[in-house]
Amino acid sequence: MSNDRPQQDADEHLDDVSDGCGCTEMWEHMSDHRDEE
């Protein structure tokens, strides 16, 4: 990647997503967090 942020920081927004989730769960998670901001 071209930015200087560590990979862990770049992936923080996925911490609450279960391993093995599908596209639907990912979209729901992203949508829920977008509504909170």
mmCIF file of the N, C-alpha and C atoms, coordinates in Angstrom:
data_MODEL
# 
_entry.id   MODEL 
# 
loop_
_atom_site.group_PDB 
_atom_site.id 
_atom_site.type_symbol 
_atom_site.label_atom_id 
_atom_site.label_alt_id 
_atom_site.label_comp_id 
_atom_site.label_asym_id 
_atom_site.label_entity_id 
_atom_site.label_seq_id 
_atom_site.pdbx_PDB_ins_code 
_atom_site.Cartn_x 
_atom_site.Cartn_y 
_atom_site.Cartn_z 
_atom_site.occupancy 
_atom_site.B_iso_or_equiv 
_atom_site.pdbx_formal_charge 
_atom_site.auth_seq_id 
_atom_site.auth_comp_id 
_atom_site.auth_asym_id 
_atom_site.auth_atom_id 
_atom_site.pdbx_PDB_model_num 
ATOM 1   N N  . MET A 1 1  ? 0.831   -1.176  0.000  1.00 0.00 ? 1  MET A N  1 
ATOM 2   C CA . MET A 1 1  ? 0.000   0.000   0.000  1.00 0.00 ? 1  MET A CA 1 
ATOM 3   C C  . MET A 1 1  ? 0.878   1.241   0.000  1.00 0.00 ? 1  MET A C  1 
ATOM 4   N N  . SER A 1 2  ? 0.318   2.309   -0.487 1.00 0.00 ? 2  SER A N  1 
ATOM 5   C CA . SER A 1 2  ? 1.094   3.529   -0.605 1.00 0.00 ? 2  SER A CA 1 
ATOM 6   C C  . SER A 1 2  ? 1.006   4.423   0.628  1.00 0.00 ? 2  SER A C  1 
ATOM 7   N N  . ASN A 1 3  ? 0.051   4.196   1.516  1.00 0.00 ? 3  ASN A N  1 
ATOM 8   C CA . ASN A 1 3  ? -0.025  5.052   2.703  1.00 0.00 ? 3  ASN A CA 1 
ATOM 9   C C  . ASN A 1 3  ? 0.863   4.506   3.811  1.00 0.00 ? 3  ASN A C  1 
ATOM 10  N N  . ASP A 1 4  ? 1.059   5.302   4.848  1.00 0.00 ? 4  ASP A N  1 
ATOM 11  C CA . ASP A 1 4  ? 1.982   4.939   5.916  1.00 0.00 ? 4  ASP A CA 1 
ATOM 12  C C  . ASP A 1 4  ? 1.312   4.291   7.116  1.00 0.00 ? 4  ASP A C  1 
ATOM 13  N N  . ARG A 1 5  ? 0.002   4.120   7.073  1.00 0.00 ? 5  ARG A N  1 
ATOM 14  C CA . ARG A 1 5  ? -0.701  3.511   8.197  1.00 0.00 ? 5  ARG A CA 1 
ATOM 15  C C  . ARG A 1 5  ? -0.399  2.028   8.271  1.00 0.00 ? 5  ARG A C  1 
ATOM 16  N N  . PRO A 1 6  ? -0.152  1.527   9.477  1.00 0.00 ? 6  PRO A N  1 
ATOM 17  C CA . PRO A 1 6  ? 0.049   0.080   9.627  1.00 0.00 ? 6  PRO A CA 1 
ATOM 18  C C  . PRO A 1 6  ? -1.203  -0.688  9.203  1.00 0.00 ? 6  PRO A C  1 
ATOM 19  N N  . GLN A 1 7  ? -1.026  -1.904  8.751  1.00 0.00 ? 7  GLN A N  1 
ATOM 20  C CA . GLN A 1 7  ? -2.146  -2.726  8.281  1.00 0.00 ? 7  GLN A CA 1 
ATOM 21  C C  . GLN A 1 7  ? -3.206  -2.889  9.361  1.00 0.00 ? 7  GLN A C  1 
ATOM 22  N N  . GLN A 1 8  ? -2.779  -3.039  10.608 1.00 0.00 ? 8  GLN A N  1 
ATOM 23  C CA . GLN A 1 8  ? -3.743  -3.206  11.703 1.00 0.00 ? 8  GLN A CA 1 
ATOM 24  C C  . GLN A 1 8  ? -4.691  -2.014  11.780 1.00 0.00 ? 8  GLN A C  1 
ATOM 25  N N  . ASP A 1 9  ? -4.177  -0.808  11.664 1.00 0.00 ? 9  ASP A N  1 
ATOM 26  C CA . ASP A 1 9  ? -5.022  0.388   11.694 1.00 0.00 ? 9  ASP A CA 1 
ATOM 27  C C  . ASP A 1 9  ? -5.956  0.425   10.494 1.00 0.00 ? 9  ASP A C  1 
ATOM 28  N N  . ALA A 1 10 ? -5.470  0.000   9.354  1.00 0.00 ? 10 ALA A N  1 
ATOM 29  C CA . ALA A 1 10 ? -6.273  0.018   8.135  1.00 0.00 ? 10 ALA A CA 1 
ATOM 30  C C  . ALA A 1 10 ? -7.440  -0.963  8.218  1.00 0.00 ? 10 ALA A C  1 
ATOM 31  N N  . ASP A 1 11 ? -7.309  -2.005  9.032  1.00 0.00 ? 11 ASP A N  1 
ATOM 32  C CA . ASP A 1 11 ? -8.341  -3.035  9.152  1.00 0.00 ? 11 ASP A CA 1 
ATOM 33  C C  . ASP A 1 11 ? -9.237  -2.869  10.379 1.00 0.00 ? 11 ASP A C  1 
ATOM 34  N N  . GLU A 1 12 ? -9.029  -1.820  11.172 1.00 0.00 ? 12 GLU A N  1 
ATOM 35  C CA . GLU A 1 12 ? -9.803  -1.620  12.403 1.00 0.00 ? 12 GLU A CA 1 
ATOM 36  C C  . GLU A 1 12 ? -11.306 -1.667  12.189 1.00 0.00 ? 12 GLU A C  1 
ATOM 37  N N  . HIS A 1 13 ? -11.773 -1.104  11.100 1.00 0.00 ? 13 HIS A N  1 
ATOM 38  C CA . HIS A 1 13 ? -13.213 -1.021  10.853 1.00 0.00 ? 13 HIS A CA 1 
ATOM 39  C C  . HIS A 1 13 ? -13.849 -2.388  10.628 1.00 0.00 ? 13 HIS A C  1 
ATOM 40  N N  . LEU A 1 14 ? -13.026 -3.430  10.521 1.00 0.00 ? 14 LEU A N  1 
ATOM 41  C CA . LEU A 1 14 ? -13.545 -4.782  10.309 1.00 0.00 ? 14 LEU A CA 1 
ATOM 42  C C  . LEU A 1 14 ? -13.506 -5.630  11.575 1.00 0.00 ? 14 LEU A C  1 
ATOM 43  N N  . ASP A 1 15 ? -13.090 -5.061  12.698 1.00 0.00 ? 15 ASP A N  1 
ATOM 44  C CA . ASP A 1 15 ? -12.941 -5.821  13.936 1.00 0.00 ? 15 ASP A CA 1 
ATOM 45  C C  . ASP A 1 15 ? -14.231 -6.502  14.381 1.00 0.00 ? 15 ASP A C  1 
ATOM 46  N N  . ASP A 1 16 ? -15.376 -5.895  14.147 1.00 0.00 ? 16 ASP A N  1 
ATOM 47  C CA . ASP A 1 16 ? -16.657 -6.455  14.594 1.00 0.00 ? 16 ASP A CA 1 
ATOM 48  C C  . ASP A 1 16 ? -17.282 -7.421  13.593 1.00 0.00 ? 16 ASP A C  1 
ATOM 49  N N  . VAL A 1 17 ? -16.623 -7.656  12.470 1.00 0.00 ? 17 VAL A N  1 
ATOM 50  C CA . VAL A 1 17 ? -17.142 -8.553  11.441 1.00 0.00 ? 17 VAL A CA 1 
ATOM 51  C C  . VAL A 1 17 ? -16.619 -9.961  11.712 1.00 0.00 ? 17 VAL A C  1 
ATOM 52  N N  . SER A 1 18 ? -17.508 -10.923 11.736 1.00 0.00 ? 18 SER A N  1 
ATOM 53  C CA . SER A 1 18 ? -17.125 -12.310 11.994 1.00 0.00 ? 18 SER A CA 1 
ATOM 54  C C  . SER A 1 18 ? -16.308 -12.882 10.855 1.00 0.00 ? 18 SER A C  1 
ATOM 55  N N  . ASP A 1 19 ? -15.328 -13.725 11.197 1.00 0.00 ? 19 ASP A N  1 
ATOM 56  C CA . ASP A 1 19 ? -14.572 -14.433 10.171 1.00 0.00 ? 19 ASP A CA 1 
ATOM 57  C C  . ASP A 1 19 ? -15.524 -15.317 9.378  1.00 0.00 ? 19 ASP A C  1 
ATOM 58  N N  . GLY A 1 20 ? -15.371 -15.340 8.082  1.00 0.00 ? 20 GLY A N  1 
ATOM 59  C CA . GLY A 1 20 ? -16.187 -16.184 7.230  1.00 0.00 ? 20 GLY A CA 1 
ATOM 60  C C  . GLY A 1 20 ? -17.536 -15.594 6.862  1.00 0.00 ? 20 GLY A C  1 
ATOM 61  N N  . CYS A 1 21 ? -17.786 -14.341 7.205  1.00 0.00 ? 21 CYS A N  1 
ATOM 62  C CA . CYS A 1 21 ? -19.073 -13.746 6.842  1.00 0.00 ? 21 CYS A CA 1 
ATOM 63  C C  . CYS A 1 21 ? -19.140 -13.557 5.329  1.00 0.00 ? 21 CYS A C  1 
ATOM 64  N N  . GLY A 1 22 ? -20.334 -13.465 4.829  1.00 0.00 ? 22 GLY A N  1 
ATOM 65  C CA . GLY A 1 22 ? -20.534 -13.291 3.396  1.00 0.00 ? 22 GLY A CA 1 
ATOM 66  C C  . GLY A 1 22 ? -20.741 -11.838 3.024  1.00 0.00 ? 22 GLY A C  1 
ATOM 67  N N  . CYS A 1 23 ? -21.000 -11.611 1.758  1.00 0.00 ? 23 CYS A N  1 
ATOM 68  C CA . CYS A 1 23 ? -21.179 -10.250 1.237  1.00 0.00 ? 23 CYS A CA 1 
ATOM 69  C C  . CYS A 1 23 ? -22.331 -9.524  1.922  1.00 0.00 ? 23 CYS A C  1 
ATOM 70  N N  . THR A 1 24 ? -23.429 -10.221 2.159  1.00 0.00 ? 24 THR A N  1 
ATOM 71  C CA . THR A 1 24 ? -24.594 -9.584  2.773  1.00 0.00 ? 24 THR A CA 1 
ATOM 72  C C  . THR A 1 24 ? -24.254 -9.075  4.165  1.00 0.00 ? 24 THR A C  1 
ATOM 73  N N  . GLU A 1 25 ? -23.587 -9.904  4.961  1.00 0.00 ? 25 GLU A N  1 
ATOM 74  C CA . GLU A 1 25 ? -23.206 -9.484  6.305  1.00 0.00 ? 25 GLU A CA 1 
ATOM 75  C C  . GLU A 1 25 ? -22.233 -8.306  6.265  1.00 0.00 ? 25 GLU A C  1 
ATOM 76  N N  . MET A 1 26 ? -21.320 -8.328  5.308  1.00 0.00 ? 26 MET A N  1 
ATOM 77  C CA . MET A 1 26 ? -20.349 -7.237  5.182  1.00 0.00 ? 26 MET A CA 1 
ATOM 78  C C  . MET A 1 26 ? -21.052 -5.930  4.831  1.00 0.00 ? 26 MET A C  1 
ATOM 79  N N  . TRP A 1 27 ? -21.978 -5.977  3.875  1.00 0.00 ? 27 TRP A N  1 
ATOM 80  C CA . TRP A 1 27 ? -22.716 -4.764  3.495  1.00 0.00 ? 27 TRP A CA 1 
ATOM 81  C C  . TRP A 1 27 ? -23.553 -4.240  4.652  1.00 0.00 ? 27 TRP A C  1 
ATOM 82  N N  . GLU A 1 28 ? -24.191 -5.139  5.408  1.00 0.00 ? 28 GLU A N  1 
ATOM 83  C CA . GLU A 1 28 ? -24.983 -4.717  6.562  1.00 0.00 ? 28 GLU A CA 1 
ATOM 84  C C  . GLU A 1 28 ? -24.098 -4.038  7.601  1.00 0.00 ? 28 GLU A C  1 
ATOM 85  N N  . HIS A 1 29 ? -22.954 -4.627  7.869  1.00 0.00 ? 29 HIS A N  1 
ATOM 86  C CA . HIS A 1 29 ? -22.018 -4.063  8.842  1.00 0.00 ? 29 HIS A CA 1 
ATOM 87  C C  . HIS A 1 29 ? -21.564 -2.672  8.409  1.00 0.00 ? 29 HIS A C  1 
ATOM 88  N N  . MET A 1 30 ? -21.192 -2.537  7.155  1.00 0.00 ? 30 MET A N  1 
ATOM 89  C CA . MET A 1 30 ? -20.725 -1.245  6.648  1.00 0.00 ? 30 MET A CA 1 
ATOM 90  C C  . MET A 1 30 ? -21.845 -0.211  6.681  1.00 0.00 ? 30 MET A C  1 
ATOM 91  N N  . SER A 1 31 ? -23.046 -0.625  6.326  1.00 0.00 ? 31 SER A N  1 
ATOM 92  C CA . SER A 1 31 ? -24.191 0.278   6.321  1.00 0.00 ? 31 SER A CA 1 
ATOM 93  C C  . SER A 1 31 ? -24.521 0.754   7.736  1.00 0.00 ? 31 SER A C  1 
ATOM 94  N N  . ASP A 1 32 ? -24.485 -0.157  8.696  1.00 0.00 ? 32 ASP A N  1 
ATOM 95  C CA . ASP A 1 32 ? -24.762 0.206   10.088 1.00 0.00 ? 32 ASP A CA 1 
ATOM 96  C C  . ASP A 1 32 ? -23.765 1.239   10.593 1.00 0.00 ? 32 ASP A C  1 
ATOM 97  N N  . HIS A 1 33 ? -22.497 1.045   10.277 1.00 0.00 ? 33 HIS A N  1 
ATOM 98  C CA . HIS A 1 33 ? -21.467 1.975   10.732 1.00 0.00 ? 33 HIS A CA 1 
ATOM 99  C C  . HIS A 1 33 ? -21.553 3.308   10.004 1.00 0.00 ? 33 HIS A C  1 
ATOM 100 N N  . ARG A 1 34 ? -21.955 3.301   8.770  1.00 0.00 ? 34 ARG A N  1 
ATOM 101 C CA . ARG A 1 34 ? -22.105 4.546   8.016  1.00 0.00 ? 34 ARG A CA 1 
ATOM 102 C C  . ARG A 1 34 ? -23.234 5.377   8.635  1.00 0.00 ? 34 ARG A C  1 
ATOM 103 N N  . ASP A 1 35 ? -24.306 4.713   9.074  1.00 0.00 ? 35 ASP A N  1 
ATOM 104 C CA . ASP A 1 35 ? -25.432 5.409   9.697  1.00 0.00 ? 35 ASP A CA 1 
ATOM 105 C C  . ASP A 1 35 ? -25.037 6.044   11.029 1.00 0.00 ? 35 ASP A C  1 
ATOM 106 N N  . GLU A 1 36 ? -24.078 5.434   11.745 1.00 0.00 ? 36 GLU A N  1 
ATOM 107 C CA . GLU A 1 36 ? -23.642 5.947   13.039 1.00 0.00 ? 36 GLU A CA 1 
ATOM 108 C C  . GLU A 1 36 ? -22.799 7.200   12.900 1.00 0.00 ? 36 GLU A C  1 
ATOM 109 N N  . GLU A 1 37 ? -22.130 7.378   11.784 1.00 0.00 ? 37 GLU A N  1 
ATOM 110 C CA . GLU A 1 37 ? -21.217 8.515   11.608 1.00 0.00 ? 37 GLU A CA 1 
ATOM 111 C C  . GLU A 1 37 ? -21.908 9.762   11.259 1.00 0.00 ? 37 GLU A C  1 
# 
